[in-house]
Each structure stands twice: as structure tokens, then as C-alpha cells.
């Protein structure tokens, strides 16, 4: 787990062909997870972008 930016922590996990990207917003007490079953070089960056947009709303 690492700090993505102020107050937001990010965790990436993988088993076989499954990938999970979780973000936790400490300041707003919220979290979200994106599950990916197709791995490619853009999977993590796309999941991260989706999660950051979800936290903006």
C-alpha cells in the first residue's frame, strides 16, 4: 500500500489473471475497488484514473 496523494492511499493486488486496485480516502472515510480480469500494460493506470474520478464526485 502506498500514498497516492494527500489523504488517498492505493493498494494493488494480483492473483493469476485477476487484478484489484483499491483506493482509500482517509479524509472523507470512503473507499472504492476496481477489479480487472484482463491484464495489459494499461490496466493499473486505467483503474487508477477511474478511481480518482469517482473520488472527485
C-alpha positions in Angstrom: 0.0 0.0 0.0 1.3 3.4 -0.9 0.2 7.0 -0.6 -1.0 8.2 -4.0 -1.6 11.8 -2.9 -2.6 13.7 0.2 -5.1 11.6 2.1 -5.5 8.9 -0.6 -3.9 5.5 -0.2 -3.7 3.0 -3.0 -3.3 -0.8 -2.9 -2.7 -3.1 -5.9 -3.1 -6.8 -5.7 -2.9 -9.7 -8.2 -3.7 -13.4 -8.3 -3.2 -15.2 -11.7 -5.1 -13.1 -14.3 -7.1 -11.1 -11.7 -6.1 -7.7 -10.6 -7.6 -5.4 -8.0 -6.9 -1.8 -7.4 -8.2 -0.2 -4.2 -8.1 3.4 -3.1 -8.9 4.7 0.4 -9.7 8.3 1.1 -8.7 8.8 4.7 -10.0 12.4 4.9 -13.6 11.5 3.6 -13.7 8.0 5.1 -14.5 6.4 1.7 -13.0 3.7 -0.4 -13.5 2.0 -3.8 -12.2 -1.1 -5.6 -11.8 -1.8 -9.3 -11.5 -5.5 -10.3 -9.8 -6.3 -13.6 -9.8 -9.7 -15.3 -7.8 -8.7 -18.5 -4.2 -7.7 -17.8 -2.2 -5.4 -20.0 0.2 -2.6 -19.5 -2.7 -0.1 -19.1 -4.7 -1.9 -16.6 -3.4 -0.2 -13.4 -3.4 3.3 -14.9 -6.9 2.9 -16.2 -8.2 1.6 -12.9 -6.4 4.4 -11.1 -7.9 7.1 -13.4 -11.4 5.6 -12.8 -11.0 5.6 -9.0 -9.7 9.2 -9.0 -12.7 10.3 -11.0 -15.0 8.5 -8.6 -13.4 10.3 -5.6 -13.9 13.7 -7.3 -17.7 13.3 -7.4 
